[in-house]
Each structure stands twice: as structure tokens, then as C-alpha cells.
Amino acid sequence: MQQSAVSKLSPWIRHRLVTEQEVLARILGAHPTAETISFVQEVFWRSYFKGWLEQHPSVWDRYLVSLDIALENLGNDYSEAISGRTGIACFDHWCAELIQTGYLHNHARMWFASIWIFTLRLPWELGAAFFLIHLIDGDPASNTLSWRWVGGLHTKGKTYLASASNIARFTNGRFEPLGQLTGSAEALTEAYDHPLVPLPPAQSTPIDDAMLLVTQEDCTPQTFIADRPLGILGIVSSTNTGLAADFTQHAVSQASDKLVISDDWTTAIIDMARHAGTNRVVTAYAPVGPVATALAVAKTGLSKEGIELHQTRRPYDSLTWTHATAGFFKLKKKIPQILHDLDLG
């Protein structure tokens, strides 16, 4: 696979050290739209996943429940898979590459997920969790929905089957797992419906006399919320370790006056707000995932102490997420209008 064929901007976009809008502005400012359409669509894929999961939050809730069940029933096959000891050379190589670098080419991610689900017959939730721990560009929406797509859950009945010939072709013959991969991929099913939940209205939050909170979901909130807050607190959970956790901590640290690594966000935010002499905290809107959950818990605790927590959504997200209710094609058709609304086309 040619690593030079990808931009590798995804870790910075994922944490919004660089925003999607900035990337689009730079590429469209340098090249005609017709020459960049594939790249532009790739940028919008991440937006689509976030918007879709935001409007189908039960997918994330069910994933967490199923993950807990799977973790209680781990077997030796799982240990061999995450240790890169399956005997499938390409899979084992990608496992090691993921752990050592925090990154995999998109083709490798799809092959890995397909082999995990259909050849190794492991719960997709365990694979998705493995990716989310190690990928420096992993976010709950893109990761969860990509795994569901490979398994045939996101687009019902449509699966992705890794084949030895395809792997050989795109790895220039380095890997060709003949006779090692399953030749069929029966779509996964689930006994749950995931109803569409309308997006909450975007809030216009006054930022006077407020403390700014930075999370891994958006490391540049001051670009659209507040450029002169009373203080900037960065906070990340202490759950994960490894390259992805290190990258996240460094990103949030650079964007804040103080970094707190803790699972008790309520206490950390209260202490910083009181130090700043304010009872108002603003932060960028966190889409469905661990950060959104942590903020919801913190908001309840903060309210008891008379401290308000406000989340403000980026205009870019409001423009794109609205169209992420079905398949990507619905959003794809709206890309020209979105670019126009953003003064980019």
C-alpha cells in the first residue's frame, strides 16, 4: 500500500488541531473543485459518521452493552488476535503496526476488520474497541460505524469481504493469504432498532466571564467560542495508555493553560472554575462518545455547585450533520451547497 497516497492529516483533524473547514479551504483554494472531489468527499465522510451517530445514539449505547458482554467471555482466540499470533501473516503484521505506530492505511483497516469478523469469528465490538484504544486518529463515530459497515450492520446486509487476491494486489505481493481467509461473509444481524433522534438546536452561548474547557473532541474551541476566556482547562480521561493516549494528552495540553488527567471531571472543572473566579464554563459540543458521556456526568455535578456548563456546536457541524440521517449519498448531494454556505465554493 502506498502511504504517500494518503494525507495522514486524520489525527490532527480528529482532534481538531486542524479543522475540516480549514482543510477544505486550503485544498479548494489551491486546486479546482473537479480535481479535488475525491479528497473533499473523504473529509465529509468523517462528518457524515459523526452526524449519523449523533442522530442514532442507541447504536453507541448498544455497542457499549455488547462490548461489556464480550469482555466477560474472552477466549484464547481473542488473545492471539490482539497479540498478532493468528498465523495469518498480513493480519499479524497489521496488528503489530497498529500497536507500534497508532496508524493503519484505510485498506488495512478494512481487511483487518473483515478478517476479525468473518475469518476469526470474533465479536466486532472487541475489534472496534481494540482500534479505538490504539488508533491516534480513532473517533467513536468513524470507528464504530466503519466496523458495523464491514459486518453488514450499518448498510443492512452489505458486507466487506477481504480476499487474498485483493490484499496481494494492494500490498504489491507482500502478503497473499491463500487458503487462510473465509470465502463468504454472511451479514451480521441485530435484534435492535436504532431510531432517528433529531439534532438538538445549536446553542449560541455568551462567553463573557467564562472558563474555556478543552477536550480531545476539539482542541481549538477558542477559534469559534472565545478568544479571551478567564482560563483554559484541558481534560482527558486516565483510562487509556499507549500512543493514542499520549497523542491525545499532548494535543489537549498544547491547547490549554492546565491539563488534568482524571476520570473525575466534575471535581477538576469545579476547582479550575473557582480558581478563575467564574461560575460559567464553555466547551465545544462533544458528539456521541466517551467525552459526551463524561460531560453529561460533570454537568449534573457542576449544577449542584452553581456552575453552568455550556456546549457550543461548530457551524460546520450543524451544516453537515443535518444531512447525515441515512446513507452518505444524501450528504454527498449537499456538498456543493455546504461549501457555498461556508464561503468555500
C-alpha positions in Angstrom: 0.0 0.0 0.0 1.3 3.5 -0.9 1.3 5.6 2.3 2.1 8.6 0.1 -1.4 8.3 -1.4 -2.9 9.5 1.8 -2.6 12.9 3.5 -2.2 11.5 7.1 -4.0 14.6 8.4 -6.5 12.4 10.1 -5.0 12.5 13.7 -5.0 16.3 13.6 -8.5 16.6 12.1 -9.8 14.0 14.5 -8.8 16.3 17.5 -9.4 19.4 15.5 -5.9 20.7 15.9 -6.8 21.4 12.2 -10.5 21.6 11.4 -12.3 20.1 8.4 -13.2 23.6 7.3 -9.5 24.7 7.3 -8.5 21.7 5.3 -11.3 22.2 2.7 -10.4 25.9 2.4 -6.7 25.1 1.8 -7.3 22.4 -0.8 -10.1 24.3 -2.7 -8.0 27.4 -2.6 -5.2 25.7 -4.4 -6.9 23.4 -6.8 -10.1 23.3 -8.9 -13.0 21.5 -7.2 -13.2 19.0 -10.1 -9.7 17.9 -9.3 -10.2 17.5 -5.6 -13.6 16.0 -5.4 -12.4 12.6 -4.1 -10.4 14.2 -1.3 -13.2 16.6 -0.4 -15.6 13.7 -0.1 -13.2 11.9 2.2 -13.2 14.9 4.5 -17.0 14.8 4.6 -17.1 11.1 5.4 -15.8 11.8 8.9 -18.5 14.5 9.2 -21.1 12.0 8.0 -20.2 9.4 10.5 -20.3 11.9 13.4 -23.6 13.3 12.3 -25.2 9.9 11.8 -24.2 8.5 15.2 -25.3 11.8 16.8 -28.8 11.1 15.4 -28.7 7.4 16.2 -27.2 7.4 19.7 -28.7 4.0 20.6 -26.0 2.5 18.3 -23.3 3.7 20.7 -25.3 2.6 23.8 -25.8 -0.9 22.4 -22.2 -1.2 21.4 -21.1 -0.5 24.9 -23.5 -3.1 26.3 -22.4 -5.7 23.8 -18.7 -4.8 24.4 -19.1 -5.5 28.2 -20.7 -8.8 27.5 -17.9 -9.8 25.0 -15.2 -8.7 27.5 -16.7 -11.1 30.1 -16.3 -14.0 27.7 -12.8 -13.6 26.3 -11.1 -16.7 24.9 -7.6 -17.6 23.7 -8.5 -16.7 20.1 -9.0 -13.1 21.2 -5.6 -13.0 23.0 -3.9 -14.4 19.9 -5.6 -11.9 17.6 -4.6 -8.8 19.6 -1.1 -10.2 20.1 -0.6 -10.8 16.4 -0.3 -14.6 16.7 -3.1 -15.8 14.4 -0.7 -17.3 11.8 -2.3 -15.0 9.1 0.9 -13.1 8.2 -0.8 -9.9 7.0 -3.2 -9.7 9.9 -0.5 -10.3 12.4 1.7 -7.6 10.7 -1.2 -5.1 10.8 -1.8 -5.8 14.5 1.9 -5.1 15.3 1.9 -2.0 13.0 -1.2 -0.6 14.8 0.2 -1.0 18.2 3.7 0.3 17.3 2.6 3.3 15.2 -1.1 4.1 16.1 -2.0 4.1 12.5 -3.1 1.8 9.6 -3.9 2.6 6.0 -7.6 2.5 5.4 -7.4 -0.6 3.2 -5.6 -2.4 6.0 -8.3 -1.3 8.5 -11.0 -2.8 6.3 -9.1 -6.1 5.7 -8.3 -6.3 9.4 -11.9 -5.8 10.4 -13.2 -8.3 7.8 -10.7 -11.0 8.9 -11.6 -10.3 12.5 -15.3 -10.7 11.9 -15.6 -13.3 9.2 -12.4 -15.4 9.4 -11.6 -15.3 13.1 -15.3 -15.1 14.1 -14.6 -12.6 16.9 -17.2 -10.1 18.1 -16.9 -6.9 16.1 -17.3 -4.9 19.3 -14.0 -6.2 20.6 -12.2 -5.3 17.4 -13.7 -1.8 17.4 -12.6 -1.3 21.0 -9.0 -2.6 20.0 -8.9 0.0 17.2 -10.2 2.8 19.4 -7.6 2.2 22.0 -4.7 2.2 19.6 -5.6 4.5 16.6 -4.3 8.0 17.1 -7.0 9.2 14.7 -9.7 7.0 16.1 -13.0 8.6 17.0 -16.2 6.8 18.3 -18.3 7.6 15.2 -16.0 6.7 12.4 -14.6 3.7 14.1 -17.9 2.2 15.3 -19.8 2.8 12.1 -16.9 1.5 9.9 -16.8 -1.8 11.8 -20.6 -2.0 11.6 -20.3 -1.4 7.8 -17.8 -4.2 7.3 -20.0 -6.5 9.3 -23.2 -5.6 7.4 -25.0 -3.7 10.1 -24.6 -0.1 9.0 -25.8 -0.7 5.5 -28.1 -3.6 6.2 -26.9 -6.8 4.5 -23.9 -5.2 2.8 -20.6 -6.7 4.0 -17.0 -6.2 3.1 -15.0 -9.5 2.4 -11.3 -9.4 2.5 -9.7 -11.6 -0.3 -6.2 -12.9 -0.8 -6.1 -11.5 -4.3 -7.1 -8.1 -3.3 -4.6 -8.0 -0.4 -1.8 -9.2 -2.7 -2.7 -6.6 -5.3 -2.6 -3.6 -3.0 0.4 -4.8 -1.0 2.4 -5.4 -4.2 2.6 -9.1 -3.4 4.0 -8.7 0.1 1.0 -10.6 1.5 -1.2 -13.2 -0.2 -3.1 -15.3 2.5 -4.2 -18.0 0.1 -6.4 -20.6 1.8 -6.4 -18.7 5.1 -9.4 -16.4 4.7 -13.1 -17.3 4.6 -14.7 -17.1 1.2 -18.0 -15.9 2.4 -19.3 -13.1 4.6 -22.8 -13.5 5.9 -24.1 -10.2 7.2 -24.3 -9.8 11.0 -27.8 -9.1 12.3 -29.1 -7.4 15.5 -32.4 -7.5 17.3 -32.5 -3.8 17.9 -33.8 -0.8 16.1 -31.9 2.5 16.2 -34.5 5.3 15.8 -33.5 8.7 14.4 -33.2 11.3 17.1 -33.4 14.9 15.9 -30.3 17.1 16.5 -30.7 19.5 19.4 -30.7 23.1 18.3 -27.4 24.8 18.1 -26.8 27.0 21.2 -25.5 30.5 20.9 -23.6 30.7 24.2 -22.5 34.1 25.7 -18.8 33.7 26.5 -18.3 36.7 28.8 -16.7 35.9 32.1 -16.4 32.2 31.3 -13.8 29.5 31.6 -13.0 27.5 28.5 -12.8 23.7 28.7 -10.8 21.8 26.1 -11.4 18.2 25.4 -10.0 15.7 22.8 -13.0 16.3 20.6 -11.9 19.9 19.8 -8.5 21.3 20.7 -9.2 24.7 19.1 -12.5 25.9 20.6 -11.3 29.4 21.1 -11.4 29.9 17.3 -15.2 29.9 17.4 -16.2 30.3 21.1 -13.9 32.6 23.0 -10.5 34.1 22.3 -10.1 35.7 25.8 -11.5 33.3 28.4 -10.8 33.6 32.1 -8.9 30.4 31.9 -8.4 27.3 29.7 -8.6 23.9 31.3 -7.7 20.8 29.3 -9.0 17.5 30.5 -8.6 13.9 29.4 -9.6 10.6 31.0 -6.9 8.4 32.5 -8.4 5.2 31.2 -6.2 4.6 28.1 -2.4 4.2 27.7 -0.2 4.0 24.7 0.5 6.1 21.6 -3.1 7.2 21.1 -3.4 8.3 24.7 -0.1 10.1 24.5 -1.1 11.9 21.3 -4.4 13.0 22.9 -2.8 14.3 26.0 -0.2 16.2 24.1 -2.8 17.7 21.8 -5.1 18.9 24.7 -2.1 20.1 26.7 -0.9 22.4 23.9 -4.4 23.9 23.7 -4.8 24.7 27.4 -3.3 26.5 30.4 -3.6 23.4 32.6 -4.0 19.8 31.7 -5.8 17.4 34.1 -5.7 13.7 33.5 -8.5 12.2 35.5 -11.8 10.3 35.4 -13.3 12.7 37.9 -14.1 15.6 35.5 -16.6 17.2 37.9 -14.0 18.0 40.6 -11.4 19.2 38.1 -13.7 21.6 36.4 -15.1 22.9 39.7 -11.6 23.6 41.0 -10.5 25.4 37.9 -13.7 27.4 37.6 -13.4 28.6 41.2 -9.7 29.4 40.7 -10.8 31.5 37.6 -13.5 33.2 39.7 -16.4 32.2 37.5 -19.5 30.0 37.6 -19.7 29.7 33.8 -17.8 27.1 31.7 -18.0 26.8 27.9 -16.7 24.0 25.7 -17.1 22.7 22.1 -20.0 20.4 21.6 -18.9 16.8 22.1 -20.6 14.3 19.7 -21.8 10.9 21.0 -18.9 9.0 22.7 -17.0 8.9 25.9 -16.4 12.7 26.1 -20.1 13.4 25.7 -20.8 11.0 28.5 -18.2 12.5 30.8 -19.5 16.0 30.1 -23.1 14.9 30.9 -22.0 13.5 34.2 -19.9 16.6 35.0 -22.8 18.9 34.1 -25.0 17.3 36.8 -22.3 17.7 39.4 -21.5 21.2 38.4 -25.1 22.3 38.5 -25.2 21.3 42.2 -22.3 23.7 42.8 -24.0 26.5 40.9 -21.7 26.2 37.9 -23.1 26.3 34.4 -21.6 24.1 31.6 -22.4 25.2 28.1 -21.6 23.2 24.9 -21.4 25.2 21.6 -21.6 23.4 18.3 -19.4 24.5 15.4 -21.4 25.9 12.4 -19.7 23.4 10.2 -21.1 20.5 12.2 -24.6 22.0 12.1 -24.4 22.3 8.3 -23.2 18.8 7.7 -24.9 16.7 10.4 -28.3 17.8 9.3 -27.9 15.7 6.1 -26.4 12.6 7.8 -29.6 10.8 8.5 -29.4 8.0 6.0 -26.6 6.9 3.7 -23.6 9.0 2.7 -25.2 9.8 -0.7 -27.7 12.1 0.9 -24.9 14.2 2.4 -22.8 13.9 -0.8 -25.5 15.6 -2.8 -25.4 18.5 -0.4 -21.7 19.1 -0.5 -21.8 21.9 -3.2 -24.4 23.8 -1.1 -22.5 23.2 2.1 -19.3 24.5 0.5 -21.2 27.5 -0.7 -22.6 28.2 2.8 -19.1 28.0 4.2 -17.9 30.5 1.5 -15.7 27.8 0.0 -17.4 27.3 -3.3 
